[in-house]
């Protein structure tokens, strides 16, 4: 935690700092909570890359919006490896479904980059959910879309080579980072450990694939950063049309 947030208190496992913030909450492009409804009821906290935001198994009555940076949501596989289920971009939400269901968090949330989150009381979301049938429908729609995306990833992973899976993952992360106006999507800030956990695959095998992509002038970078140099070639790798050796 940095100096700006040393005075934060903790509620139900998620830290916060009392401060008002403007800006609506976006569950997706169609779900927006009015600024007036949430003004003066939010808190903000900054996290350094790698810092845990909320752990699995924690009961929360707050949900959060990613204001800057990106957040990873992960779980542990039966063999003890970490699996990063989702990378949450700017404007994405954390914990909204658990707040609505009054359940514990099933995933661990960590700062995948230096980031800033706005936190809101769970009752605000529950009140809107209870009073607005259209809002309820949109919440369910968003949840189903996220589940569908995960299912498609699992199916694609089972039928694809590691190189194809890696290329697809880099393209997907590019779209996530590209949602921030300050990032073109060509530069990804992700460690090799996190990239391996996203696939999931061993770090050694991921490193081998990354090296081949670098040698093919498709990507570049190091020290936790990957830059896409040839997007068309990367798309061809993702589709299995090209194999870089």
Backbone as CSV, one residue per row, in Angstrom:
resi,resn,N_x,N_y,N_z,CA_x,CA_y,CA_z,C_x,C_y,C_z
1,UNK,0.845,-1.187,0.000,0.000,0.000,0.000,0.883,1.242,0.000
2,UNK,0.572,2.249,-0.829,1.426,3.416,-0.867,1.025,4.433,0.196
3,UNK,1.812,5.515,0.260,1.590,6.492,1.319,0.242,7.140,1.275
4,UNK,-0.344,7.269,0.080,-1.640,7.939,-0.053,-2.757,7.140,0.573
5,UNK,-2.503,5.860,0.869,-3.577,5.027,1.389,-3.245,4.433,2.754
6,UNK,-2.262,4.984,3.449,-1.892,4.441,4.741,-3.020,4.550,5.752
7,UNK,-3.912,5.542,5.548,-4.984,5.750,6.527,-6.201,4.900,6.238
8,UNK,-6.091,3.965,5.292,-7.259,3.165,4.911,-7.684,2.264,6.055
9,UNK,-8.989,2.039,6.163,-9.483,1.068,7.111,-9.879,-0.177,6.330
10,UNK,-10.402,-1.200,7.004,-10.765,-2.434,6.311,-12.187,-2.828,6.684
11,UNK,-12.903,-3.229,5.674,-14.270,-3.702,5.887,-14.437,-5.002,5.129
12,UNK,-14.746,-6.090,5.857,-15.017,-7.392,5.259,-13.935,-7.826,4.295
13,UNK,-12.681,-7.564,4.651,-11.584,-8.103,3.871,-11.090,-7.240,2.749
14,UNK,-11.698,-6.087,2.467,-11.236,-5.198,1.408,-10.954,-3.843,2.011
15,UNK,-9.734,-3.332,1.790,-9.358,-2.040,2.349,-10.026,-0.905,1.610
16,UNK,-10.167,0.260,2.269,-10.748,1.423,1.601,-10.247,2.697,2.252
17,UNK,-10.364,3.788,1.510,-10.053,5.117,2.018,-11.265,5.990,1.776
18,UNK,-11.748,6.732,2.771,-12.937,7.551,2.598,-12.614,8.733,1.697
19,UNK,-13.211,8.762,0.525,-13.009,9.857,-0.420,-14.126,9.797,-1.456
20,UNK,-14.669,10.931,-1.851,-15.720,10.931,-2.863,-15.088,10.838,-4.234
21,UNK,-15.836,10.290,-5.187,-15.304,10.139,-6.546,-16.434,10.265,-7.535
22,UNK,-16.176,10.948,-8.629,-17.171,11.037,-9.689,-16.970,9.891,-10.645
23,UNK,-17.915,9.675,-11.520,-17.797,8.608,-12.513,-18.756,7.494,-12.187
24,UNK,-19.482,7.036,-13.193,-20.471,5.985,-12.999,-19.831,4.617,-12.928
25,UNK,-20.624,3.627,-12.570,-20.190,2.245,-12.522,-20.686,1.563,-13.788
26,UNK,-19.787,0.902,-14.499,-20.147,0.256,-15.752,-20.046,-1.251,-15.593
27,UNK,-21.172,-1.959,-15.593,-21.142,-3.414,-15.605,-20.838,-3.907,-17.009
28,UNK,-21.305,-3.228,-17.981,-20.846,-3.357,-19.359,-21.293,-2.093,-20.048
29,UNK,-21.277,-2.045,-21.378,-21.596,-0.793,-22.058,-23.043,-0.367,-21.832
30,UNK,-23.906,-1.299,-21.433,-25.322,-0.961,-21.305,-25.744,-0.752,-19.855
31,UNK,-24.906,-1.128,-18.890,-25.306,-1.057,-17.490,-24.539,0.064,-16.805
32,UNK,-25.208,1.139,-16.479,-24.546,2.285,-15.874,-25.363,2.747,-14.670
33,UNK,-24.699,2.921,-13.526,-25.346,3.504,-12.364,-25.073,4.994,-12.368
34,UNK,-26.117,5.791,-12.144,-25.986,7.247,-12.240,-24.933,7.780,-11.287
35,UNK,-24.195,8.797,-11.754,-23.177,9.431,-10.921,-23.785,9.965,-9.629
36,UNK,-24.983,10.565,-9.729,-25.596,11.170,-8.567,-25.916,10.127,-7.489
37,UNK,-26.248,8.923,-7.922,-26.628,7.871,-6.995,-25.438,7.409,-6.162
38,UNK,-24.239,7.438,-6.761,-23.066,6.906,-6.092,-22.132,7.980,-5.544
39,UNK,-22.388,9.227,-5.853,-21.473,10.280,-5.412,-21.433,10.338,-3.886
40,UNK,-20.250,10.590,-3.370,-20.009,10.714,-1.929,-20.226,9.407,-1.168
41,UNK,-20.395,8.313,-1.877,-20.557,7.015,-1.211,-19.421,6.059,-1.590
42,UNK,-18.459,6.541,-2.327,-17.382,5.676,-2.789,-16.123,5.880,-1.969
43,UNK,-15.223,4.930,-2.074,-13.893,5.050,-1.478,-12.898,4.586,-2.532
44,UNK,-11.659,4.981,-2.364,-10.657,4.664,-3.370,-9.426,4.092,-2.687
45,UNK,-8.785,3.161,-3.374,-7.541,2.621,-2.856,-6.632,2.274,-4.020
46,UNK,-5.352,2.529,-3.838,-4.350,2.209,-4.847,-3.595,0.945,-4.447
47,UNK,-3.288,0.121,-5.440,-2.574,-1.121,-5.208,-1.349,-1.182,-6.115
48,UNK,-0.262,-1.693,-5.568,0.918,-1.926,-6.380,0.796,-3.264,-7.092
49,UNK,1.482,-3.374,-8.194,1.481,-4.616,-8.973,1.844,-5.806,-8.091
50,UNK,1.006,-6.854,-8.135,1.230,-8.053,-7.344,0.542,-8.056,-6.003
51,UNK,0.021,-6.924,-5.546,-0.630,-6.852,-4.232,-2.014,-7.484,-4.290
52,UNK,-2.347,-8.236,-3.239,-3.665,-8.873,-3.161,-4.722,-7.828,-2.822
53,UNK,-5.780,-7.804,-3.620,-6.893,-6.883,-3.394,-7.936,-7.520,-2.490
54,UNK,-8.268,-8.772,-2.767,-9.217,-9.524,-1.944,-8.944,-11.005,-2.142
55,UNK,-8.953,-11.767,-1.061,-8.654,-13.187,-1.135,-9.898,-14.037,-1.279
56,UNK,-9.719,-15.229,-1.842,-10.822,-16.180,-1.976,-11.303,-16.601,-0.597
57,UNK,-12.619,-16.837,-0.487,-13.202,-17.256,0.773,-13.597,-16.128,1.694
58,UNK,-13.356,-14.880,1.268,-13.683,-13.717,2.090,-15.125,-13.282,1.834
59,UNK,-15.863,-12.986,2.876,-17.214,-12.438,2.749,-17.096,-10.924,2.603
60,UNK,-17.680,-10.376,1.553,-17.598,-8.936,1.336,-18.995,-8.343,1.207
61,UNK,-19.114,-7.081,1.526,-20.346,-6.350,1.247,-19.989,-5.045,0.538
62,UNK,-18.966,-5.137,-0.332,-18.563,-4.028,-1.182,-18.210,-4.599,-2.549
63,UNK,-18.432,-3.821,-3.575,-17.946,-4.194,-4.902,-17.062,-3.059,-5.390
64,UNK,-16.228,-3.350,-6.377,-15.231,-2.373,-6.797,-15.209,-2.222,-8.307
65,UNK,-14.844,-1.028,-8.730,-14.658,-0.726,-10.147,-13.191,-0.391,-10.378
66,UNK,-12.600,-0.992,-11.409,-11.215,-0.708,-11.751,-11.172,0.650,-12.445
67,UNK,-10.518,1.601,-11.799,-10.443,2.953,-12.362,-9.225,3.115,-13.258
68,UNK,-8.084,2.580,-12.840,-6.889,2.568,-13.674,-6.189,1.232,-13.476
69,UNK,-5.433,0.800,-14.494,-4.704,-0.450,-14.408,-5.571,-1.656,-14.703
70,UNK,-5.038,-2.850,-14.405,-5.762,-4.104,-14.625,-5.608,-4.992,-13.397
71,UNK,-6.593,-5.892,-13.217,-6.654,-6.777,-12.065,-6.800,-8.212,-12.556
72,UNK,-6.117,-9.154,-11.916,-6.260,-10.561,-12.270,-7.127,-11.271,-11.239
73,UNK,-7.925,-12.215,-11.720,-8.757,-13.046,-10.853,-8.301,-14.486,-11.036
74,UNK,-7.883,-15.146,-9.952,-7.270,-16.463,-10.088,-7.808,-17.455,-9.076
75,UNK,-7.555,-18.738,-9.357,-7.883,-19.828,-8.447,-6.753,-20.836,-8.514
76,UNK,-6.796,-21.850,-7.648,-5.771,-22.881,-7.653,-6.320,-24.151,-8.291
77,UNK,-5.547,-24.744,-9.194,-5.913,-26.001,-9.814,-5.630,-27.159,-8.854
78,UNK,-6.233,-28.326,-9.077,-6.009,-29.462,-8.178,-4.537,-29.856,-8.036
79,UNK,-3.726,-29.598,-9.077,-2.311,-29.961,-9.005,-1.461,-28.885,-8.330
80,UNK,-2.117,-27.853,-7.799,-1.394,-26.825,-7.061,-0.971,-25.631,-7.887
81,UNK,-1.190,-25.677,-9.206,-0.833,-24.541,-10.052,-1.903,-23.456,-9.977
82,UNK,-1.464,-22.219,-10.164,-2.399,-21.101,-10.213,-3.007,-21.006,-11.616
83,UNK,-4.288,-20.719,-11.680,-4.972,-20.496,-12.956,-5.606,-19.114,-12.916
84,UNK,-5.120,-18.211,-13.749,-5.723,-16.881,-13.845,-6.943,-16.977,-14.745
85,UNK,-8.102,-16.881,-14.141,-9.367,-17.081,-14.844,-9.708,-15.887,-15.721
86,UNK,-9.377,-14.699,-15.246,-9.816,-13.491,-15.940,-8.869,-12.337,-15.649
87,UNK,-8.626,-11.514,-16.657,-7.922,-10.248,-16.481,-8.969,-9.147,-16.611
88,UNK,-9.154,-8.366,-15.573,-10.222,-7.368,-15.523,-9.647,-6.004,-15.885
89,UNK,-10.150,-5.387,-16.947,-9.584,-4.112,-17.411,-10.209,-2.905,-16.718
90,UNK,-9.772,-1.742,-17.132,-10.349,-0.490,-16.666,-11.861,-0.505,-16.884
91,UNK,-12.612,-0.054,-15.899,-14.081,0.003,-15.861,-14.714,-1.338,-15.533
92,UNK,-13.913,-2.406,-15.396,-14.468,-3.691,-15.004,-14.822,-3.724,-13.528
93,UNK,-15.716,-4.651,-13.151,-16.177,-4.752,-11.768,-15.626,-5.991,-11.077
94,UNK,-15.485,-5.882,-9.781,-15.027,-6.978,-8.929,-16.046,-7.193,-7.823
95,UNK,-16.509,-8.428,-7.664,-17.336,-8.791,-6.521,-18.799,-8.456,-6.614
96,UNK,-19.281,-8.020,-7.789,-20.680,-7.601,-7.858,-21.651,-8.769,-7.679
97,UNK,-21.327,-9.931,-8.263,-22.231,-11.075,-8.137,-22.227,-11.632,-6.715
98,UNK,-21.059,-11.670,-6.098,-20.983,-12.140,-4.721,-21.758,-11.219,-3.782
99,UNK,-21.711,-9.922,-4.035,-22.473,-8.974,-3.224,-23.970,-9.213,-3.382
100,UNK,-24.405,-9.437,-4.619,-25.827,-9.677,-4.860,-26.303,-10.977,-4.209
101,UNK,-25.447,-11.993,-4.239,-25.822,-13.302,-3.689,-25.457,-13.453,-2.219
102,UNK,-24.739,-12.463,-1.678,-24.246,-12.519,-0.295,-23.392,-13.772,-0.087
103,UNK,-22.499,-14.026,-1.017,-21.615,-15.179,-0.967,-20.168,-14.740,-0.755
104,UNK,-19.329,-15.717,-0.393,-17.898,-15.442,-0.279,-17.286,-15.369,-1.675
105,UNK,-16.159,-14.697,-1.780,-15.447,-14.629,-3.053,-14.883,-16.003,-3.394
106,UNK,-15.050,-16.422,-4.630,-14.526,-17.720,-5.061,-13.153,-17.588,-5.707
107,UNK,-12.748,-16.367,-6.064,-11.472,-16.125,-6.714,-10.636,-15.157,-5.886
108,UNK,-9.325,-15.204,-6.087,-8.440,-14.216,-5.486,-8.176,-13.122,-6.505
109,UNK,-8.245,-11.880,-6.064,-8.032,-10.740,-6.953,-6.720,-10.055,-6.586
110,UNK,-5.858,-9.876,-7.587,-4.565,-9.231,-7.391,-4.375,-8.131,-8.429
111,UNK,-3.597,-7.145,-8.076,-3.258,-6.082,-9.016,-2.280,-6.643,-10.045
112,UNK,-2.701,-6.726,-11.303,-1.818,-7.201,-12.369,-0.892,-6.089,-12.848
113,UNK,-1.212,-4.864,-12.478,-0.352,-3.702,-12.714,-0.631,-2.733,-11.573
114,UNK,0.119,-1.672,-11.466,-0.257,-0.631,-10.512,-1.653,-0.148,-10.879
115,UNK,-2.546,-0.119,-9.929,-3.931,0.214,-10.277,-4.619,0.980,-9.157
116,UNK,-5.747,1.544,-9.494,-6.580,2.281,-8.551,-8.012,1.780,-8.696
117,UNK,-8.642,1.468,-7.576,-10.003,0.932,-7.563,-10.920,1.829,-6.753
118,UNK,-12.160,1.958,-7.240,-13.212,2.627,-6.472,-14.081,1.541,-5.849
119,UNK,-14.376,1.672,-4.557,-15.203,0.711,-3.836,-16.553,1.335,-3.489
120,UNK,-17.602,0.501,-3.535,-18.962,0.964,-3.253,-19.676,-0.034,-2.358
121,UNK,-20.582,0.467,-1.559,-21.323,-0.390,-0.642,-22.252,-1.323,-1.410
122,UNK,-22.313,-2.569,-0.942,-23.109,-3.573,-1.627,-24.588,-3.255,-1.686
123,UNK,-25.089,-2.551,-0.686,-26.534,-2.260,-0.653,-26.962,-1.391,-1.831
124,UNK,-26.052,-0.555,-2.349,-26.398,0.271,-3.506,-26.738,-0.595,-4.704
125,UNK,-25.937,-1.628,-4.896,-26.178,-2.545,-6.007,-27.434,-3.378,-5.768
126,UNK,-27.619,-3.841,-4.541,-28.790,-4.660,-4.237,-30.082,-3.867,-4.362
127,UNK,-30.057,-2.600,-3.965,-31.256,-1.771,-4.076,-31.658,-1.598,-5.536
128,UNK,-30.687,-1.330,-6.398,-31.003,-1.163,-7.809,-31.460,-2.479,-8.424
129,UNK,-30.804,-3.566,-8.025,-31.167,-4.887,-8.529,-32.613,-5.236,-8.143
130,UNK,-33.011,-4.886,-6.916,-34.351,-5.215,-6.434,-35.430,-4.348,-7.065
131,UNK,-35.081,-3.117,-7.461,-36.100,-2.173,-7.922,-36.207,-2.048,-9.441
132,UNK,-35.231,-2.584,-10.177,-35.199,-2.372,-11.626,-35.088,-3.704,-12.361
133,UNK,-36.200,-4.241,-12.910,-36.161,-5.522,-13.627,-35.209,-5.498,-14.824
134,UNK,-35.128,-4.367,-15.509,-34.228,-4.259,-16.656,-32.774,-4.403,-16.214
135,UNK,-32.440,-3.803,-15.085,-31.088,-3.902,-14.549,-30.771,-5.345,-14.182
136,UNK,-31.739,-6.055,-13.583,-31.534,-7.460,-13.229,-31.209,-8.283,-14.465
137,UNK,-31.958,-8.042,-15.531,-31.739,-8.783,-16.769,-30.334,-8.537,-17.324
138,UNK,-29.873,-7.301,-17.232,-28.550,-6.974,-17.754,-27.441,-7.583,-16.913
139,UNK,-27.654,-7.657,-15.605,-26.659,-8.287,-14.738,-26.511,-9.763,-15.096
140,UNK,-27.651,-10.440,-15.286,-27.609,-11.849,-15.674,-26.954,-12.025,-17.036
141,UNK,-27.260,-11.131,-17.960,-26.680,-11.200,-19.302,-25.167,-11.095,-19.243
142,UNK,-24.680,-10.173,-18.436,-23.236,-9.987,-18.304,-22.585,-11.215,-17.677
143,UNK,-23.228,-11.778,-16.646,-22.670,-12.961,-15.979,-22.595,-14.147,-16.932
144,UNK,-23.645,-14.341,-17.731,-23.657,-15.445,-18.692,-22.601,-15.261,-19.769
145,UNK,-22.378,-14.018,-20.179,-21.360,-13.747,-21.199,-19.974,-14.101,-20.672
146,UNK,-19.705,-13.799,-19.418,-18.407,-14.122,-18.828,-18.217,-15.631,-18.726
147,UNK,-19.278,-16.349,-18.335,-19.196,-17.809,-18.242,-18.978,-18.420,-19.620
148,UNK,-19.688,-17.898,-20.617,-19.549,-18.405,-21.981,-18.130,-18.205,-22.504
149,UNK,-17.545,-17.049,-22.215,-16.182,-16.776,-22.665,-15.201,-17.758,-22.040
150,UNK,-15.366,-18.057,-20.746,-14.481,-19.002,-20.079,-14.630,-20.402,-20.671
151,UNK,-15.852,-20.816,-20.952,-16.080,-22.132,-21.550,-15.403,-22.241,-22.915
152,UNK,-15.523,-21.190,-23.729,-14.891,-21.200,-25.047,-13.373,-21.279,-24.926
153,UNK,-12.802,-20.585,-23.942,-11.360,-20.641,-23.728,-10.927,-22.052,-23.361
154,UNK,-11.673,-22.706,-22.473,-11.322,-24.058,-22.040,-11.393,-25.030,-23.216
155,UNK,-12.435,-24.905,-24.036,-12.573,-25.779,-25.203,-11.437,-25.547,-26.190
156,UNK,-11.108,-24.273,-26.443,-10.033,-23.948,-27.379,-8.685,-24.447,-26.861
157,UNK,-8.469,-24.330,-25.554,-7.211,-24.790,-24.979,-7.027,-26.290,-25.131
158,UNK,-8.126,-27.029,-25.037,-8.042,-28.489,-25.122,-7.680,-28.958,-26.529
159,UNK,-8.002,-28.149,-27.531,-7.818,-28.580,-28.920,-6.669,-27.894,-29.636
160,UNK,-5.942,-27.008,-28.947,-4.923,-26.205,-29.610,-3.532,-26.511,-29.064
161,UNK,-2.522,-26.219,-29.864,-1.136,-26.327,-29.407,-0.841,-25.191,-28.443
162,UNK,0.224,-25.346,-27.679,0.585,-24.299,-26.721,0.904,-22.998,-27.452
163,UNK,1.578,-23.088,-28.587,1.908,-21.875,-29.332,0.643,-21.148,-29.785
164,UNK,-0.348,-21.904,-30.248,-1.617,-21.301,-30.666,-2.345,-20.686,-29.475
165,UNK,-2.335,-21.390,-28.346,-2.982,-20.873,-27.145,-2.299,-19.606,-26.659
166,UNK,-0.974,-19.587,-26.712,-0.230,-18.411,-26.281,-0.546,-17.214,-27.169
167,UNK,-0.546,-17.437,-28.483,-0.855,-16.347,-29.411,-2.268,-15.820,-29.175
168,UNK,-3.225,-16.719,-28.966,-4.609,-16.311,-28.695,-4.698,-15.508,-27.403
169,UNK,-3.944,-15.938,-26.388,-3.952,-15.242,-25.105,-3.364,-13.844,-25.236
170,UNK,-2.281,-13.712,-25.988,-1.679,-12.390,-26.182,-2.645,-11.457,-26.907
171,UNK,-3.372,-11.979,-27.884,-4.348,-11.159,-28.609,-5.509,-10.767,-27.695
172,UNK,-5.948,-11.706,-26.854,-7.051,-11.404,-25.930,-6.618,-10.350,-24.916
173,UNK,-5.392,-10.484,-24.390,-4.889,-9.499,-23.447,-4.684,-8.149,-24.118
174,UNK,-4.320,-8.174,-25.391,-4.175,-6.930,-26.143,-5.500,-6.174,-26.188
175,UNK,-6.596,-6.910,-26.382,-7.920,-6.280,-26.399,-8.271,-5.711,-25.030
176,UNK,-7.869,-6.418,-23.952,-8.124,-5.943,-22.590,-7.364,-4.650,-22.333
177,UNK,-6.050,-4.645,-22.638,-5.239,-3.451,-22.396,-5.663,-2.305,-23.306
178,UNK,-6.147,-2.629,-24.495,-6.574,-1.604,-25.437,-7.805,-0.838,-25.009
179,UNK,-8.513,-1.326,-23.969,-9.684,-0.611,-23.470,-9.299,0.668,-22.728
180,UNK,-8.021,0.749,-22.359,-7.512,1.964,-21.712,-6.985,2.880,-22.801
181,UNK,-7.501,4.098,-22.859,-7.110,5.032,-23.913,-5.616,5.318,-23.914
182,UNK,-4.972,5.112,-22.768,-3.535,5.388,-22.670,-2.684,4.252,-23.220
183,UNK,-3.327,3.158,-23.631,-2.590,1.990,-24.127,-3.174,1.569,-25.465
184,UNK,-2.322,1.424,-26.469,-2.782,1.014,-27.809,-3.175,-0.450,-27.845
185,UNK,-2.767,-1.211,-26.831,-3.014,-2.642,-26.821,-1.844,-3.437,-27.357
186,UNK,-0.840,-2.754,-27.914,0.330,-3.442,-28.454,1.344,-3.785,-27.368
187,UNK,1.280,-3.110,-26.222,2.208,-3.393,-25.131,1.450,-3.981,-23.953
188,UNK,1.850,-5.188,-23.550,1.203,-5.892,-22.461,2.134,-5.918,-21.265
189,UNK,1.620,-5.533,-20.101,2.405,-5.582,-18.869,1.983,-6.836,-18.122
190,UNK,2.752,-7.897,-18.288,2.421,-9.166,-17.649,3.696,-9.968,-17.446
191,UNK,3.839,-10.535,-16.271,5.019,-11.351,-15.984,4.883,-12.702,-16.663
192,UNK,6.009,-13.395,-16.827,5.962,-14.726,-17.432,5.225,-15.700,-16.530
193,UNK,5.334,-15.511,-15.213,4.572,-16.362,-14.286,3.076,-16.188,-14.492
194,UNK,2.619,-14.940,-14.596,1.195,-14.685,-14.789,0.730,-15.171,-16.161
195,UNK,1.569,-15.010,-17.162,1.210,-15.488,-18.492,1.063,-17.000,-18.484
196,UNK,1.981,-17.704,-17.817,1.889,-19.157,-17.709,0.624,-19.568,-16.957
197,UNK,0.283,-18.800,-15.906,-0.915,-19.116,-15.122,-2.190,-18.829,-15.903
198,UNK,-2.136,-17.905,-16.844,-3.314,-17.581,-17.653,-3.615,-18.693,-18.652
199,UNK,-2.601,-19.388,-19.129,-2.837,-20.376,-20.194,-3.667,-21.600,-19.766
200,UNK,-3.444,-22.343,-18.688,-2.235,-22.425,-17.890,-1.242,-23.411,-18.513
201,UNK,0.046,-23.207,-18.233,1.115,-24.062,-18.730,2.348,-23.799,-17.892
202,UNK,3.356,-24.632,-18.047,4.577,-24.422,-17.286,5.315,-23.195,-17.809
203,UNK,6.021,-22.523,-16.905,6.754,-21.322,-17.305,7.833,-21.665,-18.328
204,UNK,8.466,-22.817,-18.178,9.531,-23.196,-19.098,9.016,-23.314,-20.530
205,UNK,7.883,-23.985,-20.704,7.326,-24.162,-22.046,6.838,-22.835,-22.625
206,UNK,6.275,-21.993,-21.777,5.835,-20.674,-22.236,7.038,-19.854,-22.687
207,UNK,8.124,-19.920,-21.933,9.338,-19.197,-22.307,9.858,-19.646,-23.667
208,UNK,9.799,-20.948,-23.942,10.242,-21.463,-25.238,9.399,-20.881,-26.376
209,UNK,8.080,-20.850,-26.164,7.194,-20.294,-27.197,7.432,-18.798,-27.383
210,UNK,7.636,-18.081,-26.293,7.907,-16.646,-26.384,9.208,-16.396,-27.152
211,UNK,10.213,-17.232,-26.883,11.483,-17.065,-27.573,11.310,-17.253,-29.088
212,UNK,10.505,-18.237,-29.486,10.269,-18.458,-30.917,9.541,-17.273,-31.545
213,UNK,8.597,-16.725,-30.819,7.867,-15.564,-31.345,8.791,-14.344,-31.449
214,UNK,9.717,-14.202,-30.501,10.689,-13.106,-30.592,11.623,-13.305,-31.784
215,UNK,12.104,-14.536,-31.959,13.004,-14.822,-33.074,12.319,-14.598,-34.422
216,UNK,10.992,-14.807,-34.456,10.227,-14.575,-35.675,9.806,-13.124,-35.859
217,UNK,10.279,-12.233,-34.964,9.969,-10.801,-35.012,8.459,-10.534,-34.914
218,UNK,7.772,-11.417,-34.193,6.329,-11.255,-34.002,6.048,-10.460,-32.733
219,UNK,6.875,-10.689,-31.709,6.774,-9.931,-30.466,8.176,-9.502,-30.040
220,UNK,8.212,-8.651,-29.026,9.483,-8.220,-28.444,9.209,-7.870,-26.994
221,UNK,10.258,-7.542,-26.256,10.058,-7.088,-24.894,10.713,-7.982,-23.868
222,UNK,10.658,-7.536,-22.635,11.224,-8.259,-21.509,10.900,-7.537,-20.224
223,UNK,11.360,-8.107,-19.083,11.108,-7.486,-17.778,9.624,-7.241,-17.525
224,UNK,8.816,-8.263,-17.795,7.391,-8.155,-17.516,6.593,-7.403,-18.548
225,UNK,7.186,-7.124,-19.714,6.466,-6.434,-20.777,6.616,-7.206,-22.091
226,UNK,5.538,-7.254,-22.851,5.544,-7.882,-24.170,4.950,-6.894,-25.158
227,UNK,5.668,-6.654,-26.231,5.187,-5.750,-27.276,4.886,-6.545,-28.537
228,UNK,3.680,-6.367,-29.068,3.281,-7.042,-30.312,3.833,-6.247,-31.486
229,UNK,4.674,-6.899,-32.308,5.281,-6.238,-33.454,4.545,-6.538,-34.754
230,UNK,4.035,-7.767,-34.873,3.373,-8.199,-36.112,2.058,-8.872,-35.743
231,UNK,1.003,-8.077,-35.720,-0.290,-8.592,-35.269,-0.861,-9.646,-36.228
232,UNK,-0.682,-9.453,-37.525,-1.210,-10.424,-38.490,-0.545,-11.783,-38.328
233,UNK,0.763,-11.776,-38.106,1.472,-13.032,-37.900,1.028,-13.697,-36.602
234,UNK,0.780,-12.894,-35.571,0.309,-13.439,-34.301,-1.078,-14.046,-34.458
235,UNK,-1.938,-13.404,-35.241,-3.268,-13.949,-35.514,-3.170,-15.266,-36.271
236,UNK,-2.225,-15.359,-37.200,-2.029,-16.599,-37.946,-1.581,-17.724,-37.018
237,UNK,-0.718,-17.393,-36.043,-0.299,-18.386,-35.056,-1.479,-18.827,-34.200
238,UNK,-2.316,-17.884,-33.826,-3.476,-18.204,-32.995,-4.447,-19.131,-33.730
239,UNK,-4.576,-18.947,-35.032,-5.478,-19.765,-35.839,-4.870,-21.097,-36.257
240,UNK,-3.595,-21.285,-35.930,-2.920,-22.519,-36.309,-2.442,-22.548,-37.744
241,UNK,-2.573,-21.415,-38.428,-2.176,-21.372,-39.842,-0.657,-21.303,-39.992
242,UNK,0.034,-20.807,-38.968,1.491,-20.692,-38.988,2.034,-21.247,-37.693
243,UNK,3.123,-22.008,-37.793,3.823,-22.498,-36.621,5.232,-21.957,-36.638
244,UNK,5.591,-21.205,-35.608,6.916,-20.590,-35.535,7.878,-21.567,-34.869
245,UNK,8.973,-21.878,-35.546,9.957,-22.843,-35.017,11.336,-22.203,-34.967
